[in-house]
């Protein structure tokens, strides 16, 4: 576009700018496509069972294996009715990782769907979506209320004996 404007207006100083922009776009395309290789995913949902009202922490680490390092990546996944989650992955050594939290989750089964990594160049000129395997579902159990237990003498712990008037 800049090249056409330079040609139309006869502005020779814009020719190097146009060539530079074309070169930048070509390099962005090459970098993103050479960095887009198979991805190994490590996901940690924790070892405990979650009950409603708990804070659920999810850790995701991705090991890219492309020819070039990944310039920038965003984890995108839909988690049940919690909606689409978008998190920028941070470089930790050779891995890309993120830990995110769902506060006060209500009970239910939350299926992970459409998990993918968006790989893009630093200037946002080109982007590639790399699909990830679905990790299954997150289960959040209902919180159970404790009920008073009766003792052998017929009284509830902390209550009056049965039949006692008030």
Secondary structure in CASP SS format (residue, H / E / C, confidence):
PFRMAT SS
TARGET T0000
AUTHOR 0000-0000-0000
METHOD secondary structure of the structure
MODEL  1
X C 1.00
X H 1.00
X H 1.00
X H 1.00
X H 1.00
X H 1.00
X H 1.00
X H 1.00
X H 1.00
X C 1.00
X C 1.00
X C 1.00
X C 1.00
X H 1.00
X H 1.00
X H 1.00
X H 1.00
X H 1.00
X H 1.00
X H 1.00
X H 1.00
X H 1.00
X H 1.00
X H 1.00
X H 1.00
X H 1.00
X H 1.00
X H 1.00
X H 1.00
X H 1.00
X H 1.00
X H 1.00
X H 1.00
X H 1.00
X H 1.00
X C 1.00
X C 1.00
X C 1.00
X E 1.00
X E 1.00
X E 1.00
X E 1.00
X E 1.00
X E 1.00
X C 1.00
X C 1.00
X C 1.00
X C 1.00
X C 1.00
X E 1.00
X E 1.00
X C 1.00
X C 1.00
X C 1.00
X C 1.00
X E 1.00
X E 1.00
X E 1.00
X E 1.00
X E 1.00
X E 1.00
X E 1.00
X E 1.00
X E 1.00
X C 1.00
X C 1.00
X C 1.00
X C 1.00
X C 1.00
X C 1.00
X C 1.00
X C 1.00
X E 1.00
X E 1.00
X E 1.00
X E 1.00
X E 1.00
X E 1.00
X E 1.00
X H 1.00
X H 1.00
X H 1.00
X C 1.00
X E 1.00
X E 1.00
X E 1.00
X E 1.00
X E 1.00
X C 1.00
X E 1.00
X E 1.00
X E 1.00
X C 1.00
X C 1.00
X E 1.00
X E 1.00
X E 1.00
X E 1.00
X E 1.00
X E 1.00
X E 1.00
X E 1.00
X C 1.00
X C 1.00
X C 1.00
X C 1.00
X C 1.00
X E 1.00
X E 1.00
X E 1.00
X E 1.00
X E 1.00
X E 1.00
X E 1.00
X E 1.00
X E 1.00
X E 1.00
X E 1.00
X E 1.00
X E 1.00
X C 1.00
X C 1.00
X C 1.00
X C 1.00
X C 1.00
X C 1.00
X E 1.00
X E 1.00
X E 1.00
X E 1.00
X E 1.00
X C 1.00
X C 1.00
X C 1.00
X C 1.00
X C 1.00
X E 1.00
X E 1.00
X E 1.00
X E 1.00
X E 1.00
X C 1.00
X C 1.00
X C 1.00
X C 1.00
X C 1.00
X C 1.00
X C 1.00
X C 1.00
X E 1.00
X C 1.00
X C 1.00
X C 1.00
X C 1.00
X C 1.00
X E 1.00
X C 1.00
X C 1.00
X C 1.00
X C 1.00
X C 1.00
X C 1.00
X C 1.00
X C 1.00
X C 1.00
X C 1.00
END
